[in-house]
Amino acid sequence: MGGFFFIGGLTSFLVGISWAGIQFEWKSAQAVTPMIIGVVGVTIAIIWEIYGAREPFLRPSLFCSVSALATYACALFQGFIVCLSCPNSRWTLC
């Protein structure tokens, strides 16, 4: 159940992100609706994983370690750096 909502929500969110600014305006319903549905789907998945799942695939132990949280933060910042350094990106550093 949680995996279904997580994968479906993340896919919907990424479809909205990929459509926004290219096929549709950022403020258009065609771009914003999949992103909102994706956030709601991932939120439902997280709530299900915390309260309803017998064997959650997102175990709480994944988020209890300081070193794991530091690794997640570094991966997030690396993604931002790569995105900002891309020559075809709208938000380039150069």
N, C-alpha and C positions, 0 to 999 in steps of 0.2 A: 504494500500500500504506500509506504513512505517513498520507496524507490520510484514508483509510478508518478507520484506528485512531484518529486524532486527532478526527475529527468524531464517530465513534461513541462514543468515550470521553467526550468533552466533553458530548455529548447525554445519555448515561447519567448522568453526574455531576450535570448540571443537573436531570434528572428526579428524582433522589434528593433534591436540595436542595429542589425545589419540593414534593415530597410530605412531607418531614420537618416535623413540627410542625403540619401542617394536616390531612392525611389520616391520617397515622400518627405515632406517637411517634418522637422523634429516635433512640431506642435500638432501635427495632423493626427486624427483618430486612428488611421491605419498604422502609424508608428507607435503611438502611445498605448493603445489597447493591448497589443501582445506583451509589452513590457509590464503593464499593470497585472495582467493575467499571470505572467511569469513570477512576479514578486509574490502574488497571492499564493500561487502553487508551491513555491519554495517555502513560504511561511507555513502553509498547511503541512508540508512534509516535515518541517522541523518540529512543529507542535506534535504531530503524530509520532515522530521518533522519540520525543521526550516522554509523552504520556501514554501512548497507545501500543507501541511496538513491543513484542515479547523479546525479539532479538534485533535491535536496531542496527542498521548498517552505518549510521553515524554515531558511534559509541561516544559517550561523554568523556571517556578517557583520552580521546583524541584532542580534547580542548583543555585538559587539566595541567598538562606539562608546559612549563615556561619555555623550554627549548622548542617544543612543537609550535607554540604560538609565535615565537620569534621566527621560525622557519616559514610559517604562513605569511607573516608580515613581510619578510624579505622577498618571498615569491610575488606578493602583491606589488611591492615597490619596483621589482625588476620588470614586471609587466608594464607598469606606468612608464618606466624609463625606455623600454623597447618601443612602446607606442609613441612616445614623444620624440624619439630619435629617428623614426621612420621618415624618409624623405617625402613620401606621398601623403603623409598625415597632415591634417588641418592644423594640428596643435604642435608643430615641430619646434624643437629648441633652437635650431639653426636658422 
